[in-house]
Amino acid sequence: MESQKKYWNIDPASGALLQALIHTHKPQNILEVGTSNGYSAILMGKVAKNYNGHITTIEFFEERVKLARENIEQE
């Protein structure tokens, strides 16, 4: 919960909805504006990889870019 507040992560229910939408529509390209710590990019990636979808994610704050890269690489 602390991570959700600090990094403005979506809550688990919203994450599940996002994954369901991606699973249903199977977009080939996904653009995320505001990566933060990479939480939602990881959720989307878990679904998109099933059909070779691609995620481009953008973050302005260098500290968060570094953290997001670390988190995504661990997945």
C-alpha positions in Angstrom: 0.0 0.0 0.0 2.9 2.4 0.8 4.2 1.9 -2.8 0.8 2.6 -4.1 0.7 6.0 -2.4 4.4 6.9 -2.9 4.5 6.0 -6.6 0.8 6.5 -7.5 0.4 2.8 -8.5 -2.9 1.6 -9.6 -4.7 -0.6 -7.0 -5.0 -4.4 -7.6 -8.6 -4.3 -8.9 -7.7 -1.6 -11.5 -4.6 -3.7 -12.4 -6.8 -6.7 -13.0 -9.2 -4.7 -15.1 -6.3 -3.3 -17.2 -5.0 -6.8 -17.8 -8.5 -8.0 -18.8 -8.9 -5.1 -21.3 -5.5 -5.9 -22.8 -6.3 -9.6 -23.0 -9.6 -8.8 -24.7 -8.4 -6.2 -27.2 -4.9 -7.5 -27.8 -3.3 -4.2 -28.8 0.0 -4.6 -30.7 1.3 -1.3 -29.2 0.6 0.1 -25.8 1.8 3.6 -24.7 2.0 4.3 -21.0 2.6 7.9 -20.0 3.9 8.0 -16.4 5.9 4.8 -15.7 6.6 5.6 -12.1 8.2 2.4 -10.6 7.0 0.2 -13.5 4.1 -1.6 -11.6 1.5 -1.2 -14.3 4.0 -1.8 -17.1 4.8 -5.1 -15.5 1.1 -6.0 -15.3 0.4 -5.0 -18.9 3.6 -6.9 -20.1 2.5 -10.1 -18.5 -0.6 -10.1 -20.8 1.0 -8.5 -23.9 3.8 -11.0 -24.1 1.2 -13.7 -24.8 0.5 -12.2 -28.2 3.8 -10.4 -28.9 2.4 -7.0 -27.9 4.8 -4.1 -27.3 4.8 -1.6 -24.5 6.4 1.9 -24.7 6.4 3.6 -21.4 7.5 7.2 -20.6 8.7 8.7 -17.3 10.1 12.1 -16.6 11.8 11.7 -13.2 15.2 10.0 -13.5 14.9 8.3 -10.1 11.7 6.6 -11.1 13.2 5.6 -14.5 16.0 3.8 -12.7 13.6 2.1 -10.3 11.2 1.1 -13.1 14.1 -0.4 -15.1 15.2 -2.4 -12.1 11.7 -3.7 -11.4 11.0 -4.6 -15.0 14.3 -6.5 -15.3 13.4 -8.6 -12.3 10.2 -9.8 -13.9 
